Amino acid sequence: MIDHTPKRRVLRRRRGAAYVLILAIATAVALIGLTALHVSHMQFRGASLTRDWSDAQTIAQAGIDTGLLAVANAIDAAEAANSDWRLQFDSDAPISPVTMGRGSYTWMVTDPDGNLLDDPTDAFEIVATGAVNTASYSLSARLQPDEPADPASSLGSALHAGGNLMINTATLTADGLVTSNGNVVASSAVVDADVEAVGLISGDAFGGATATGADARELPISWIFEQYVSRGTPIGIGSISSNRIRRKVLSPGRNPYGATNPLGIYVIDCGGQSLEIQGTRLVGTLVLLNAGPGTEISDTVTFEPALPDYPSLLVQGSIRIAPGPGHLDENAESTNYNPTDTPYKGHGDSDKNDLYPGVISGLVYVSGNVQIDGDVIIEGALIAGGSIAISGANVSVLYRDTFLNDAPPGFRVGPMPVRLVPGSLAQVIE
């Protein structure tokens, strides 16, 4: 299959302080508008009080600029220390007054939901108050973190284990790198791929190049699942008979459990219960939250993402993959897998006479461990936060660099650049 997805140049990281001048100019321009609106309101006041208010407004602007610079410096420091810049600020705790000219200012970083540390993707505000004699003036500016610029390096692997990779009495074939942040152990196995590990590589069944002592590869951001929950449509675990998705079609145009989602993103909170998937065709992104220990794909499936640069499966927890060889057979399953609202390669019908390849296409990410003990073909990439164990199976991974060149939401890492929300600078009225 030819990948027609446009390739985008991967952007490199930009340091926070580089934004300060732009942000300061933006706030200054917005302040001109605020000042113009405020002048007519102030004309009736005495000249002395008018001057106090005008100076307080200017001093408040200096407080905003100071806050912008402090946040930019905090981002730089956090990048160097590999920490969260928000830890340097107490939400709703003003900085001690700073003297400026005839008055002083205070400023603080605040999160509208009251918790600055709960979600690094939350917008936040810098609030500054300028004071001259009895006059005071407060301004707020809203800032929005953007997703990091760099794709997680694990996207450069056909198969990646955040822990150990174990291949026992199995065959693993991949046309891209097979990597592990731990050790790779092959026993009575055949590994036809180039293999790289942070730790040791043991066994004598490697048909490609091997390298140890490699740098650990980056995994997706810790809040990756929130990126898809916010875009997805929930499916209640209670609506799934016997906790088994069987002989179903899920797509942007079809959801047998409720409302459809235009992106094909469906979110199931398993609540610690196990979920089984059998004989199912997915065109979209299936997100399993709090997956129970027995969660598995236990029969032939055909998965593909609705959007070419999105994952097809995301699992919070661990999963067993044992789909077995063969095709998804409409006649055997007595199910039409290409209805007109979910055509296959442009063709939809109402009969039950078609066959579909048993393939998991797209990116698969599992935050925990992956156990593979059934034959499987993956066209894309498989990434696990924990270990991957392959036993008694034939596993073939046809790597696609689509996700490295155009990383899906949640698969970019590094510092999060922060931008001033246009039009957000405003006077704070108590």
C-alpha positions as CSV (number, residue, x, y, z in Angstrom):
1,M,0.0,0.0,0.0
2,I,1.4,3.4,-1.0
3,D,1.2,6.0,1.7
4,H,0.0,9.3,0.2
5,T,0.2,11.2,3.5
6,P,2.0,14.5,3.0
7,K,5.2,14.6,4.8
8,R,5.7,17.5,7.2
9,R,9.1,18.8,8.3
10,V,9.6,17.9,11.9
11,L,9.9,21.1,13.9
12,R,12.6,21.5,16.4
13,R,12.3,22.8,19.9
14,R,12.2,26.5,20.5
15,R,13.3,27.9,23.8
16,G,10.7,29.8,25.9
17,A,12.6,33.0,26.2
18,A,12.4,33.4,22.4
19,Y,8.7,34.2,22.7
20,V,9.1,37.0,25.2
21,L,9.6,39.9,22.8
22,I,6.6,38.7,20.7
23,L,4.4,38.3,23.7
24,A,5.4,41.7,25.1
25,I,4.6,43.4,21.8
26,A,1.3,41.6,21.6
27,T,0.3,42.7,25.1
28,A,1.5,46.3,24.4
29,V,-0.7,46.5,21.3
30,A,-3.7,45.2,23.2
31,L,-3.0,47.7,26.0
32,I,-3.3,50.6,23.6
33,G,-6.9,49.5,22.9
34,L,-7.7,49.2,26.6
35,T,-6.2,52.6,27.2
36,A,-8.3,54.3,24.5
37,L,-11.5,52.8,25.9
38,H,-10.5,53.9,29.4
39,V,-9.6,57.5,28.7
40,S,-13.2,58.8,28.3
41,H,-14.2,57.2,31.5
42,M,-11.5,58.9,33.4
43,Q,-11.8,62.5,32.1
44,F,-14.2,63.6,34.8
45,R,-11.8,62.7,37.6
46,G,-9.3,65.1,39.1
47,A,-5.9,65.5,37.4
48,S,-4.0,63.9,40.3
49,L,-6.3,60.8,40.5
50,T,-6.2,60.5,36.7
51,R,-2.5,60.4,36.7
52,D,-2.5,57.8,39.5
53,W,-4.9,55.6,37.5
54,S,-2.9,56.0,34.3
55,D,0.4,55.2,36.1
56,A,-1.2,52.2,37.8
57,Q,-2.4,50.9,34.4
58,T,1.1,51.2,33.0
59,I,2.6,49.6,36.0
60,A,0.1,46.7,35.7
61,Q,1.4,46.2,32.1
62,A,4.9,46.0,33.5
63,G,3.7,43.3,35.8
64,I,2.2,41.3,32.9
65,D,5.5,41.6,31.0
66,T,7.5,40.5,34.1
67,G,5.2,37.5,34.4
68,L,5.6,36.5,30.8
69,L,9.4,36.7,31.2
70,A,9.3,34.6,34.4
71,V,7.2,31.9,32.7
72,A,9.5,31.8,29.7
73,N,12.6,31.5,32.0
74,A,10.8,28.8,34.0
75,I,10.1,26.8,30.8
76,D,13.8,27.1,29.9
77,A,14.9,25.9,33.4
78,A,12.5,23.1,33.4
79,E,13.6,21.9,30.0
80,A,17.2,21.8,31.3
81,A,16.2,19.9,34.4
82,N,13.6,17.7,32.7
83,S,10.9,18.8,35.1
84,D,7.6,20.7,35.0
85,W,7.9,24.4,35.0
86,R,4.6,24.8,36.8
87,L,6.2,23.5,40.0
88,Q,8.0,26.9,40.2
89,F,4.7,28.7,40.8
90,D,2.0,28.5,43.5
91,S,-1.4,29.0,41.9
92,D,-3.1,32.2,43.1
93,A,-0.1,33.2,45.2
94,P,1.0,36.7,44.2
95,I,4.7,37.6,43.9
96,S,5.8,40.1,46.5
97,P,5.2,43.7,45.5
98,V,7.8,45.2,43.1
99,T,8.5,48.9,43.3
100,M,8.2,50.8,40.0
101,G,8.3,54.6,39.7
102,R,5.5,56.1,41.8
103,G,3.9,52.8,42.6
104,S,4.4,49.0,42.7
105,Y,3.0,45.9,41.1
106,T,2.3,42.3,42.0
107,W,1.6,39.4,39.7
108,M,0.7,35.7,39.8
109,V,0.2,32.7,37.7
110,T,-3.3,31.2,38.1
111,D,-5.3,28.3,36.6
112,P,-9.0,29.0,36.1
113,D,-9.8,25.5,37.5
114,G,-7.8,26.3,40.7
115,N,-5.1,23.7,40.2
116,L,-2.1,24.7,38.2
117,L,-0.5,21.3,38.4
118,D,-3.4,19.0,37.4
119,D,-3.1,19.2,33.6
120,P,-0.1,20.6,31.7
121,T,-2.3,21.2,28.7
122,D,-4.6,23.6,30.7
123,A,-4.6,27.3,29.7
124,F,-3.5,29.6,32.5
125,E,-3.5,33.3,33.3
126,I,-1.0,35.9,34.4
127,V,-2.8,38.4,36.6
128,A,-0.9,41.7,37.5
129,T,-2.0,44.6,39.6
130,G,-0.4,48.0,39.5
131,A,-1.0,50.4,42.5
132,V,-0.2,54.1,42.9
133,N,-1.4,55.7,46.1
134,T,-5.1,54.8,46.4
135,A,-5.5,53.9,42.7
136,S,-5.1,50.3,41.5
137,Y,-5.5,48.6,38.1
138,S,-5.5,44.9,37.4
139,L,-4.8,43.2,34.0
140,S,-5.0,39.5,33.0
141,A,-3.5,37.7,30.0
142,R,-4.4,34.2,29.1
143,L,-1.8,31.8,27.8
144,Q,-2.3,28.4,26.1
145,P,0.3,25.7,26.0
146,D,0.8,24.1,22.6
147,E,1.8,20.4,22.1
148,P,5.5,19.8,22.1
149,A,7.3,20.0,18.7
150,D,9.3,16.8,18.6
151,P,7.9,13.3,17.8
152,A,8.6,10.7,20.4
153,S,11.7,8.8,19.2
154,S,9.9,5.5,19.7
155,L,7.9,6.4,16.6
156,G,11.0,5.6,14.7
157,S,10.7,1.9,15.6
158,A,8.5,-0.7,14.0
159,L,8.2,-2.4,17.4
160,H,9.3,-0.8,20.7
161,A,9.2,-2.1,24.3
162,G,9.6,0.4,27.1
163,G,10.7,-2.6,29.2
164,N,12.1,-5.9,28.0
165,L,11.3,-7.7,24.7
166,M,11.1,-11.5,25.0
167,I,10.7,-13.7,21.9
168,N,10.1,-17.4,22.8
169,T,9.6,-20.2,20.3
170,A,8.3,-17.5,17.8
171,T,9.2,-15.7,14.7
172,L,9.4,-11.9,14.5
173,T,9.8,-10.2,11.2
174,A,10.0,-6.4,10.7
175,D,11.2,-4.1,8.0
176,G,12.0,-1.4,10.5
177,L,13.9,-1.2,13.8
178,V,12.9,-3.4,16.7
179,T,13.9,-1.6,19.9
180,S,13.8,-2.0,23.7
181,N,14.6,0.3,26.6
182,G,15.5,-2.8,28.5
183,N,16.9,-6.2,27.3
184,V,16.0,-8.3,24.3
185,V,16.0,-12.1,24.9
186,A,15.3,-14.5,22.0
187,S,14.9,-18.2,22.9
188,S,14.2,-20.9,20.2
189,A,13.2,-18.0,18.0
190,V,13.8,-16.3,14.7
191,V,14.2,-12.6,14.6
192,D,14.4,-11.2,11.1
193,A,15.0,-7.5,11.8
194,D,17.6,-5.0,13.0
195,V,17.5,-4.9,16.8
196,E,18.6,-2.2,19.3
197,A,18.5,-2.3,23.1
198,V,19.5,-0.1,26.0
199,G,20.5,-3.2,27.8
200,L,21.6,-6.7,26.7
201,I,20.7,-8.7,23.6
202,S,20.9,-12.4,24.0
203,G,20.1,-15.4,21.8
204,D,21.6,-16.5,18.5
205,A,18.6,-16.2,16.2
206,F,19.1,-12.6,15.0
207,G,19.1,-12.2,11.2
208,G,19.8,-8.5,11.2
209,A,22.2,-6.1,12.9
210,T,22.2,-5.8,16.7
211,A,23.3,-2.9,18.9
212,T,23.4,-2.6,22.7
213,G,23.9,0.4,24.9
214,A,21.5,2.5,22.8
215,D,19.8,5.6,24.1
216,A,16.4,5.0,25.6
217,R,13.6,5.9,23.2
218,E,11.0,8.4,24.3
219,L,7.4,7.2,24.9
220,P,4.3,9.4,24.4
221,I,3.4,12.1,26.9
222,S,1.8,10.8,30.2
223,W,-1.5,12.5,29.5
224,I,-1.8,11.0,26.0
225,F,-5.2,9.4,26.7
226,E,-6.8,12.7,27.6
227,Q,-6.0,13.9,24.1
228,Y,-8.4,11.3,22.7
229,V,-11.0,11.4,25.4
230,S,-11.6,15.0,24.6
231,R,-12.0,14.2,20.9
232,G,-13.8,10.9,21.3
233,T,-17.3,9.5,21.9
234,P,-17.7,7.3,25.0
235,I,-19.1,3.8,24.9
236,G,-20.3,2.5,28.3
237,I,-18.8,-0.9,29.3
238,G,-22.2,-1.8,30.5
239,S,-23.6,-1.5,27.0
240,I,-21.3,-4.2,25.7
241,S,-22.8,-7.7,26.1
242,S,-20.6,-10.0,28.2
243,N,-17.8,-7.5,27.8
244,R,-17.2,-8.8,24.3
245,I,-17.1,-6.8,21.1
246,R,-17.9,-9.4,18.6
247,R,-19.0,-9.3,14.9
248,K,-19.2,-5.5,15.0
249,V,-18.3,-2.6,12.7
250,L,-17.0,0.6,14.3
251,S,-16.3,3.7,12.1
252,P,-17.1,7.4,11.7
253,G,-20.4,6.3,10.1
254,R,-21.3,3.4,12.4
255,N,-21.4,2.8,16.2
256,P,-23.6,-0.2,17.3
257,Y,-23.5,1.1,20.8
258,G,-24.7,4.7,20.3
259,A,-23.8,8.0,18.7
260,T,-21.2,8.1,16.0
261,N,-18.0,10.1,16.1
262,P,-16.8,12.0,12.9
263,L,-13.2,11.0,13.6
264,G,-14.0,7.4,14.5
265,I,-12.7,7.9,18.0
266,Y,-14.5,5.6,20.5
267,V,-13.5,5.6,24.2
268,I,-14.4,2.6,26.5
269,D,-13.6,3.0,30.2
270,C,-13.3,-0.6,31.3
271,G,-13.2,0.4,34.9
272,G,-10.7,-2.5,35.7
273,Q,-12.9,-5.0,33.9
274,S,-11.6,-7.2,31.1
275,L,-12.7,-6.6,27.5
276,E,-12.6,-9.1,24.6
277,I,-12.5,-8.2,20.9
278,Q,-13.4,-10.8,18.3
279,G,-14.3,-10.8,14.6
280,T,-14.5,-7.0,14.4
281,R,-13.7,-4.4,11.8
282,L,-12.6,-1.0,13.1
283,V,-12.1,2.1,11.0
284,G,-11.1,4.7,13.6
285,T,-9.3,4.9,16.9
286,L,-10.4,2.6,19.8
287,V,-9.3,3.8,23.2
288,L,-9.5,1.4,26.1
289,L,-9.1,3.1,29.5
290,N,-8.4,1.2,32.8
291,A,-8.3,-2.1,30.9
292,G,-8.6,-5.2,33.1
293,P,-5.9,-7.9,33.2
294,G,-7.8,-10.2,30.8
295,T,-8.3,-7.7,28.1
296,E,-7.5,-9.3,24.7
297,I,-8.0,-9.5,21.0
298,S,-8.8,-13.2,20.7
299,D,-9.9,-13.7,17.1
300,T,-9.3,-12.2,13.7
301,V,-9.8,-8.5,13.4
302,T,-9.3,-5.8,10.7
303,F,-8.2,-2.5,12.2
304,E,-7.3,0.7,10.4
305,P,-7.5,4.4,11.6
306,A,-10.0,6.7,10.1
307,L,-7.3,9.4,9.9
308,P,-4.0,8.3,8.4
309,D,-1.8,9.8,11.1
310,Y,-4.0,8.7,14.1
311,P,-3.6,5.5,16.1
312,S,-6.0,2.6,15.6
313,L,-5.7,1.3,19.1
314,L,-4.7,2.9,22.4
315,V,-4.8,0.8,25.6
316,Q,-4.4,2.2,29.1
317,G,-3.2,-0.9,30.8
318,S,-2.1,-4.3,29.3
319,I,-3.4,-6.4,26.5
320,R,-3.1,-9.9,25.0
321,I,-3.1,-10.0,21.2
322,A,-3.9,-13.5,19.8
323,P,-6.0,-12.9,16.7
324,G,-4.8,-16.0,14.8
325,P,-4.2,-16.4,11.0
326,G,-6.7,-16.0,8.3
327,H,-9.3,-13.5,7.1
328,L,-12.3,-11.8,8.5
329,D,-15.0,-13.9,6.8
330,E,-18.5,-12.4,6.3
331,N,-20.0,-15.7,5.5
332,A,-18.5,-17.5,8.5
333,E,-19.3,-14.7,10.9
334,S,-22.7,-14.0,9.3
335,T,-21.9,-10.3,9.4
336,N,-21.6,-7.7,6.7
337,Y,-18.3,-5.9,7.4
338,N,-18.6,-3.3,4.6
339,P,-22.0,-1.7,4.9
340,T,-22.6,1.5,2.8
341,D,-21.7,3.7,5.8
342,T,-18.4,2.0,6.2
343,P,-17.1,1.0,2.7
344,Y,-13.9,-1.1,2.3
345,K,-11.5,0.5,-0.2
346,G,-14.4,2.5,-1.6
347,H,-16.9,-0.4,-1.9
348,G,-19.9,-0.9,0.3
349,D,-22.7,-3.4,0.0
350,S,-25.3,-5.4,1.9
351,D,-24.2,-9.0,1.2
352,K,-22.2,-11.3,3.4
353,N,-19.9,-12.8,0.9
354,D,-16.6,-10.9,1.3
355,L,-13.3,-11.6,2.9
356,Y,-11.0,-9.1,4.6
357,P,-7.4,-9.5,5.6
358,G,-6.7,-10.1,9.3
359,V,-4.5,-7.1,9.7
360,I,-4.0,-4.4,12.4
361,S,-3.1,-1.3,10.4
362,G,-2.0,1.9,12.0
363,L,-0.2,2.8,15.2
364,V,-0.9,0.7,18.4
365,Y,0.1,2.1,21.8
366,V,-0.2,0.2,25.0
367,S,0.8,1.9,28.2
368,G,1.4,-1.4,30.0
369,N,2.5,-4.8,28.8
370,V,1.8,-6.6,25.5
371,Q,1.5,-10.4,25.2
372,I,1.4,-11.8,21.7
373,D,0.7,-15.5,21.3
374,G,-1.2,-15.6,18.1
375,D,-0.2,-14.9,14.5
376,V,-0.6,-11.2,13.7
377,I,0.3,-8.7,11.0
378,I,0.8,-5.1,11.9
379,E,1.0,-2.5,9.2
380,G,2.3,0.6,11.1
381,A,4.0,0.3,14.5
382,L,3.5,-1.2,17.9
383,I,4.7,0.7,21.0
384,A,4.4,-0.6,24.6
385,G,5.2,1.4,27.7
386,G,6.1,-1.9,29.5
387,S,7.4,-5.3,28.2
388,I,6.4,-7.2,25.1
389,A,6.4,-11.0,25.2
390,I,6.0,-12.9,21.9
391,S,5.4,-16.6,22.4
392,G,4.5,-19.4,19.9
393,A,3.5,-16.9,17.3
394,N,4.4,-15.5,13.9
395,V,4.5,-11.7,14.1
396,S,5.1,-9.5,11.1
397,V,5.4,-5.7,11.3
398,L,5.4,-3.6,8.2
399,Y,6.7,-0.3,9.4
400,R,5.1,3.0,8.4
401,D,7.0,6.2,9.1
402,T,3.8,8.2,8.7
403,F,3.6,8.7,12.5
404,L,7.2,9.8,12.8
405,N,6.8,12.4,10.1
406,D,3.4,13.6,11.3
407,A,3.1,12.5,14.9
408,P,-0.5,12.0,16.2
409,P,-1.8,13.9,19.2
410,G,0.0,12.9,22.4
411,F,3.0,11.5,20.6
412,R,5.2,14.6,20.7
413,V,7.6,15.2,23.6
414,G,9.7,17.9,25.0
415,P,8.9,21.4,26.3
416,M,5.5,22.8,25.5
417,P,5.7,26.2,23.9
418,V,3.3,28.7,25.3
419,R,1.4,31.3,23.3
420,L,-0.6,34.4,24.3
421,V,-4.2,33.9,23.4
422,P,-5.1,36.7,21.0
423,G,-7.5,39.2,22.5
424,S,-7.2,37.8,26.0
425,L,-5.5,40.8,27.6
426,A,-8.3,42.5,29.7
427,Q,-8.9,44.6,32.7
428,V,-9.8,42.6,35.8
429,I,-12.9,44.0,37.5
430,E,-13.3,43.0,41.1
